Amino acid sequence: MRMTILAILGLVLVALTGLALWRWLDHRADRAEMARLIALQPADPPRFDAAMVADLPEPVRRFFTNAIAEGTPLHTVARIEMQGSFGMGDKADPGYLPMRATQVLAAPHGFVWAMRAGSGAMRMSGSDSGLWTRFWVAGLLPVAHLGGDPDHTRSAFGRYVAEAVFWTPAAVLPGPGVTWEAVSANVARMTMRQGALEQVVDLTVAPDGQPVQVAFSRWSNANPDKVHRLQPFGGFLSAFRDIGGFRLPTHVEAGNQFGTDDYFPFFVVDVTDIAFPAPPG
């Protein structure tokens, strides 16, 4: 009996050690991918000139001249600290958990969103990126380890392209892979292409050019059938602040089925800091 108990304890110890190592490797991957993305920051970026957007449709021009002050260095990579609520349920039972997260955003190349939510037995942590989705309960029990397939890549691309529109406007200026058009007097449409990936994002702007909501069709399996398909996603932007020459929203509410009766804002955050880190060297 004693030997059996010792063997069981040994197996438990090996399992816990393996899980701890697995979690450590996830953290290391987060740091490595964040460092890779930060290294893509232009070391000596050009500065914004309204002439860059003078020929764009009026709502697009209005957005950029509101979002970027004249003479601002056009940094395209941001590090964002945020806190708020993350919904684990649905519209009827949101199951919101208090959440803190750090994100490095570098469209069109990728992003990493590393989060911690809840407490005690409901404590969750993990990260979302263009390469993976990894979440753990209590730091030791993996509950999601996804990525590396076309569905995940396409879904992630939609998220970070849409976020780039309002958090890193320099990254969505017209150029290779980025086009803009007017949908109406107050709606501007951006299309970003990267290799085989393409994402269209509609941005509603106020008369002064301030963006108030973002909407797009996201490739997602967040539906009762758990089947990947295009479905509405989007949210509302508010609490704007001037940060490094950019005028950026610091309150965001977003979720699935945006614009429908089934809209559920599972992502509700307040930004506590946005920085544009210099590349190494």
C-alpha angles and dihedrals in degrees: 000000000000091000090049092052091048091049091051091048089049092052091048090051092049091049093049091047090050092050091048090051091048090052091048090052089052090053090049091051090051091053094045094050092046090052091049092052095045088053087063091066109115108250094212107017124189117255125247118263121180087227087072090070101027094110096047123105113279100256090048092049090046091053096050096045089052095044099045125042120221111273096018115149105247100237111177101187122070136185110211129193116198144169132191140094133323117199116222095180136043139273093284094047109017097182093204118197124194107252143190124189145173119212134188110199121193111158131220091018101053148275142234122212112188114187145178121198140172127003141251115003089353094054110131131185138167143101144267123209144150087272105041150000112219126171131171136191116225089351093281110063116072111216099169130023109164139147145082095093132100094251094056093043093052094046093048091048090057092053100050096040090054092047091049090061092066104022102039106024092166088066092060100048111128113278142101107351095005127092133167135201138170118253093180140335091289105024123080122189123211124191120194123190127190116172107306093346124098131176130182118203127187117209122194112209132195122233090270091051097256110144113238104176141009125207135178144151107260127199100237146147093209092123137097091264093052087222122139112245140135112279137161118281132166147103152201129286127208147139095066122199135184108245122173092333094313125106104219138174115248097186119061130174115184143156152135126310092024112188094024135092088256095060110140117184099209092162113065115161145162116208113230097183141004121190135172103220120210117242117253115280 
